[in-house]
Amino acid sequence: MANIQFEGVGRVFHQGGKQFVALEDIALEVADREFVAIVGPSGCGKTTCMRMAAGLEHPTTGTVKVGGTLVTRPGPDRAVVFQQFALFPWKTVWDNIEFGLISLGVDAAERQRRIEHHIELMGLGGYEQAYPHQLSGGMQQRVAIARAYVLDPKVLLMDEPFGALDAQTRVVMQEELVRLARRHPRTVLFITHAVEEAVYLADRIAVMSRRPGRIREVIDVKTVREAEQWDRVARIEDVMDQPSFVHLRTHVWKLLRDQQGDGPH
C-alpha cells in the first residue's frame, strides 16, 4: 500500500531574521493508486507539500507518511518529476533513463528490459542515442517521465511538470499522462496552477488557500469522470466542452476567486 498522509502539517520558514508561516494544519490523504492534484495561489505552499512527501523538506509541525512510514529523506519508493526537466545534458536518452536503475543496483539484463519497455511506452523509439539538447521540450519531458516510471516507484510526485511547455505540447503531454495514469496507475501527487489541467488529470483536487496555505476543499472528480465517461473522448478539448467538466472547473475557480487578491498566477 502506497498512500500519502499529511497529518496536521505546518511549515515555518525563516528569512532575514523574520519568520513566516507557509503551511498550517494540512490534513490530506492520497489513497493507494489515486491521482490527487493540488491547486492554489502562488506562494500557498503547493510545492512545499510535494517536497515534504519527497523527503526534500521537513514539516515544522505534524507528520508526512508514505505507506504508513514517516518520511525523513528521499527514497526509491518515490520518484519526482520537476517542471525543469533536470536531465543530464551529457547523457543520452538511454543513459538518462538508465541512471536511476544503476544507482539501485538493477542488473544489466533487467535494466535493458525496463528501458526498452518505457522507451516504447513513452514514444521515444529512435531517440535512444539522442542528447537532451537535440530534443524538443515535450520530448525531454517524456524522457523525464520515463526515467521516473522505469524505477517502478510506488509514488510519483510531479511539480508542475508541464509548466515550461508551449500550449500545444502541454496538451499532448496531458493526454499522454492520462493514458499512463489509467493503464499504469501509481499513487500520484500532482502540483499545478492550471485549473483545467487539474480537472482533466486528477481523481480528486485539493484546493489551497493563500498563505498560510490550508486545504480549503477537496473535490471529487473521478466519480463524475467515470459517470460521464470522459476517458472515451479522444481529445482533451472535447472533454473540456463537457458540461460536467465546465461545472467542476467553474467550482474550482470560484474557490480560488473567493480569496483576497486576483486569484492564482
Buried (B, 14 or more C-beta within 10 A) or exposed (E): EBBBBBBEBBBBBEEEEEEEBBBBBBEBBBBBBBBBBBBBBEBBBBBBBBBBBBBBBBBBBBBBBBBEEEBEEEBEBBBBBBBEBEBEEEBBBBBBBBBBBEEEEBEEEEBBEBBBEBBEBBBBEEBBEBBBEEBEBBBBBBBBBBBBBBBBBBBBBBBBBBBBBEEEBBBBBBBBBBEBBEEEBBBBBBBBBBBBBBBBBBBBBBBBBBBBBBBBEBBEBEEBBEEBEBEEBEEBEEBBEBEBBEEBBEBBBEBBEEBEEEBBE
